[in-house]
């Protein structure tokens, strides 16, 4: 089964094999930038986001290769379970919830914007955050909105990530810093940016 999506204004098709390729690219990006992500987290959090995400993505790739799901919903579920099990801190439950909600939505929808919107709602509900709280949602929310118009680009994703730098943390560890959290990119937003930029890459 395939899902109709639009990226860079061009109609593309996404299937289970491309999802596996997407996760492989994302895992590589995380591995390459795990120190950078942990440095971001060290400034306003626990300092372990990069290592946690790297461990989780290794598990994602192993599980996808072992189970080799052929349906999109099943692919997202495998990803969700691996992330929930292997990623520590808040990131595992939040990313895992996002992909689990996407798996549920994929049973009834063929529209990527709707799937990402479902994942975004799952993150918001699980974490209790809103827009401009300096979290991964500040990338997921605008990405979901732009996808509705089929105009998601790497440049826009970068701008969503960068926007968190001027925000004051209102959730998680960064909220303890108050105004001192301003001037730092949110690590969850940074890894989410990598997630969506590799999605764009895999469809080209």
N, C-alpha and C positions, 0 to 999 in steps of 0.2 A: 504494500500500500504506500502511496506517495502523498506528499503534502505540498500544496501549491503555495509558494512564497514569492515575495518581491524584495529584492535587495538592489540598491543603486538604481531603482526604477526598472529593473529588468526581471521578467518573470523567470523563476527558477523552480526546480523540483527537488524536494528533499525526501530521501528514503532512509531506511534503516542502515544501509551501508555508508551513506554520507554522514549519518549521525555518528557512527563509529569513527569515521575519518575526522569529523569535527572534534570529538573527544581526544583523539590522538594529537591533533594540532594544539588543542587547549592544554593537554598534559605536557607537551613539549614546551609550550610558552610558560607554563607555571614552573617547570623544572629550571628553565633558563633564568627566570626572574624571581626565584624563591627568596633569595637574599634581599632583593629590592623590596618585595612584599613584606618580609619580616622587618626590614628597616622602617618601612612606613608604619607598621604595627607597633614597633618599639617606641615610636614617638608619641602614640596616643592610645596604645593598648598593651597587650601582653607580649608582643614581639615574636609571636610564633605563627602568624598567618601563612607565611610562605611555606614553612616546613609542613604545617598541617595540610595545606592544599596539595602539596606535592605528594604526600603520603596518600591522600584520598584519591588523587588522580591516577596514581600507580594502581590502586585497587580497582578503579573504574575500568581501566584498560584491561586488566587481568580478567575481571568478571565479564566484560563484553566479549572478550576472545573465548572464554570458557563456555559461556551460555549461548553466544552467537544469536541473539534475538532477531527475528525477521520482521516483526511488527514495530512500528514507531512507539506505540504505547508501552510495549514490553521493553524496548530499548531505554526509554526514559525511566522506567521502574528499576531496571538493573543499575542505572547510573545513580538514582536516588538512594537505593539501599547501600551501595558502596560508600557514598559520601556520608550518609548518616552513621555508618559503622566505623569508618576510618578517620574522618576529619574531626579533630578535637575542637574545643571551644564552641563559640556560637555559630561558626561558619558551617560546620557539618549539618546541624539541624536545619539551618536556613537554606543552604543550597539543596540539601536533600528534600526538604519540603517543596521547594520550587519545582524540582524535576518530578516529584511525585504528583503534584497538582497538574503539571504538564502532561503526565502519563494519563491521568484521569480525563483531562480535556481532549486528548488525542483520540479517545474512544468515540467522540461525537463531533469532532471538528477537523477540518483539513486546512485551517487557516493558521499560519505561524503566529500572526499577531494575537490571535485568541489564545494560543498556547502560552505565549510569553506573558500575556495579561493574566492568565490563570496562575502561572508561576509567581508573578509579581504579587498578586493578591495573597498567595500562600505565604510569601516572605513577610508581608505586612502583618498578616494575622499572627504568624508564629512569633515574630519579633516585636510586635506592638509599635512599629515605627511608622513614620509618615514622610512625605517629601520634605527635603531640606533639614532632615535630622542628622545628616552626615553619615549615611549608611550606604550599603550596596543598593538600596532602593532608589537612590538618587541617580543610578545608572539604569536600573531595571524599569522604572516608571517612564522616563522619557524615551527609552528604547522601544518600549511597548507602544507608546503613542506614535512615534515616527514610523514604526512598522505598519501601522494602519494605512499609511499613505504610500507604503512601498518605497520610502526614501532613506533607508538606513545606510549610512556610510561610515567608514572608519574614522573620518574626521569628526563626525557628529558624536560618535562614541567617545572619542578622546575629549571632546568638549564637555561631555557629561561627567566623565571622570574628573577632569580638571576643576569643574565647578564645585566639587566638594572641598577644595582647598580653602575657600573663603567662608565655609559654613562653620558654625559652632556645634560641636557634638552634643546631641541630646539623648543618645541611647548608648548603652554599653559603657566600656571603659572610658571612651573619649568624653563622655558626659561629666566624668569626675574632674576633668581639667578645666571645664568652663571655657572662658575666652582663650585660654592657652592652647585649646585644640584648633583654633583658627590658624591657617597657614600651613596645614598638613593635609595631604590627600588621604582620604579614607582607604584603608587597605582592602576592604571588601568591595568598594567601588572600583579599585584598581584591578582586582582579579576578575570582577564582572566585566570590566571593559575588555579584558583579554578574552573572556568567554564569547562576547558578541563580535569582536573583531575576527576571531577565528571562524565564527559562523559565516561571516561575510566571505572570508578567504576560501572556505571549503566549497562554496557555491560558484566560484569563478571558474 
